Every structure is written in C-alpha cells, then in structure tokens.
Amino acid sequence: MPNTPARLETRSLTRRFGGRAVVDAVSLTIAPGQVTCLLGPSGCGKSTTLRMIAGVETPDDGQILIDGAEVFGPVTALPPEARGIGLMFQDFALFPHLTVAQNVGFGLKADRAARSARIGELLERVNLSGYGDKHPHQLSGGEQQRVALARALAPRPRIMLMDEPFSGLDNRLRDGIRDTTLEVLKEEGAAVLLVTHEPDEALRMADEIALMRGGRIVQRGSPYHVYNSPADKAAAAFFSDINVIRGVSRGALTETPFGEFLTPGHADGAEVDIIIRPQHLKIDFDRAGRGPNPTPMDGTPARGTVQRARFLGRESLVEFAMDFEGAKLTASVPGVFLPKPGTVLWLMIRRDRCFVFPAQRASHASA
Ligand SMILES: Nc1ncnc2c1ncn2[C@@H]1O[C@H](COP(=O)(O)OP(=O)(O)OP(=O)(O)O)[C@@H](O)[C@H]1O
C-alpha cells in the first residue's frame, strides 16, 4: 500500500535544551496496527520525542503528521487533545475514587448504552470482565495496568504512546501483561510508539525497533534485523554482552587466533573489531592437548582456560582466559554447563554470526 499515508510520521523532529540537541532530526513512520519501540539508554531523548508527539513539549524544528495531516509544523500546532492520541505511562495512576468501569469510561464521549458497551468490550479484552464495580485498590498491580490500558484505548485513539509502561511491574507479571497488551493493541489497530530502555522488551513487543543514541536514531529495523545486523559495535553491545577480537585487515582478510576472517571494505592495515555474542561461541573438549579440527564455518579452534562458570537459569555463562594476548572471552551455553575453573577447553567462532566493524577505543563504544 505505497500510497497509504503512515498513521504517524515525524520528519526531522528536533528539540534543543541550552543549545544542545537532545532530540536531533528524528524521523519515524508508523503504520496503523504497527508497534515501534524507541529503544535506547537513559537520557538519549526517547521521552522528549514522545512528549513532542503527544503535544506537551514544543519541537524547535521538524514536523509531525497524523494520517498525512500536519499536527505540528511551520504553520500548525494542534493542542494535545486534538491529536487523537492515547497515552500510557508507568506512573499513569488510575483515579482511586472511581470504579474500574468509571475509570475506563472516563475519557469516553458517548451515550450511556454505547459507553457501557465499549467499557464491557475493553474489560473483556484485557481479561477483567466482572471487575467493573471494583475499585483500583482492590486490584493487583498487573490488573491496574490492564485497566490503564483499557482506559487509554477507550476513545479509540489513532495513536498510542507508551513510556516504559511495564517498568513498575513485578518481573513475573511483566511477560504476561506485555503479551496481553500487544494482543489488545493489535486488535484495536492503533499505531503504537513504545519507549523502553530494555532490549528484551523491545525484542518481544516491536514490529520495528528504532535504536536511539545521543538524540539520534542510529538504526531502524525488525527485531531480527537489529539484533543480527547491528549498525555498529555499540548497537551490538546494547542487546547482549559481546566478545571483541581485534585484528588488522590485509587484503580483505584478518588473521586471528581463530583463523582468517573475511573483512571486505576495510582498508589494508586498518584495525578491525570482530564481534561475537556469547551464545555464538562454540565450546569443544580438549583432546590430549588438541582441539577439534578446523571447519570453514567455525574456523580454527583456540584454547582457553575456564576462569569462572555461573548458572543463570536458562543458560550458563563461562568466562575464559585465552592463550593469546591475555584475551578474555565469555561463552553462553543453554542449560547447565559448569566446568571447574582451570578446565582447558577449545572455543570456535561461528563465521555467520560475527560482525566486523572498524576498531574503536572503548571510550567510544557506549550505546
Ligand atoms: N525540560 C528540560 N530541560 C533541560 N533538559 C532536559 C529537559 N527535558 C529533558 N532534558 C534532557 O534531555 C535529555 C533527554 O531526556 P529524555 O527524558 O528525553 O531521555 P530518555 O531517553 O527518555 O531517558 P529516560 O529513559 O531516563 O527517561 C536528558 O539529558 C535530559 O536531562
């Protein structure tokens, strides 16, 4: 549908505080029914972006369009209530003196019958049928959050803006509520912009992740794409611990203790960082001082000595001191794998799972 305008579009949205652009030319497009997660570390400008779209913060530059019509720009500045936007924040408290049904119906402009039908429909969607007459204090945190979602969705907003909506919830509740929320949002068809600093939340919820750093969008794409083809080292490091092997590219190849890596596009003599996530290191046993045979996919094995092994529930993390250059690498293994410190093992690197970037000093690598 190339001619259908995006439900929400921002063009070069910019906000400066004290001469510093905390949001710097942010351009996003979100289709109806699409969930985009604005993901980034604290202070990178996520909330300010959301607040500008909501209309409670005035951009210094740029344009905001909803269904192709400008709501903010050189000639327009619609107030928040005229934008058809629903909001949900972590501390967006329910009205304590109103019942659940009254809370959900609060922003609804409809006659009594239509109102009560909409309230019933939404309470059913969030699995709270029968809770209409209760008061917020009689509900658990997760139930209150579901009421808040129903309340935000009641007037059928075209766009839902959510700022860390689940961060106040107990870990055990969170996954279930994320899934229910996602289901309801999809059914309602609103375009959703969800702000989070948690990569797991973005991977779980998003159709598209917009990774933000220092006021700018550094990468946009599906969760699969952003995780598996990070734009740079910091983008890779934002989603998991990473292992870095430094080398020098010569003739589009880089020689390392794990064998040669293809490093096309890097100048002769340029330092490169070969990056591998802990779950993509392969571990093999020592065979009387030798490791497994090299393969085209896994390259040459390199010897390491276990320093520490920790069980984290779903996986075990094993830290190695490698024989080469005092290197330390961390491997993650599904389930229980707890070799004793001092055990000698061999590591290999899956060639299809590494990323190669120009070498960066550590001080430039923060996301
Ligand atoms: N009204 C303001 N005046 C001055 N600086 C501000 C103002 N609002 C935000 N900032 C600054 O802008 C930057 C971005 O803030 P913002 O809240 O958008 O970040 P964030 O990515 O949402 O972070 P967090 O997840 O911690 O909320 C921060 O450095 C913040 O201190």
The ligand as an ORCA input file, in Angstrom:
! r2SCAN-3c Opt
* xyz 0 1
  N      12.983     20.418     30.274
  C      14.257     20.075     30.129
  N      15.239     20.971     30.308
  C      16.542     20.650     30.133
  N      16.975     19.423     29.769
  C      16.045     18.476     29.577
  C      14.643     18.735     29.735
  N      13.966     17.592     29.467
  C      14.892     16.666     29.159
  N      16.134     17.183     29.226
  C      17.381     16.467     28.934
  O      17.266     15.882     27.677
  C      17.914     14.629     27.626
  C      16.955     13.558     27.141
  O      15.936     13.345     28.112
  P      14.799     12.253     27.894
  O      13.951     12.230     29.132
  O      14.106     12.504     26.619
  O      15.644     10.922     27.791
  P      15.156      9.420     27.856
  O      15.875      8.718     26.770
  O      13.684      9.351     27.854
  O      15.736      8.936     29.230
  P      14.988      8.172     30.423
  O      14.808      6.770     29.941
  O      15.963      8.293     31.550
  O      13.711      8.928     30.667
  C      18.430     14.385     29.036
  O      19.794     14.714     29.078
  C      17.620     15.328     29.883
  O      18.334     15.718     31.018
*
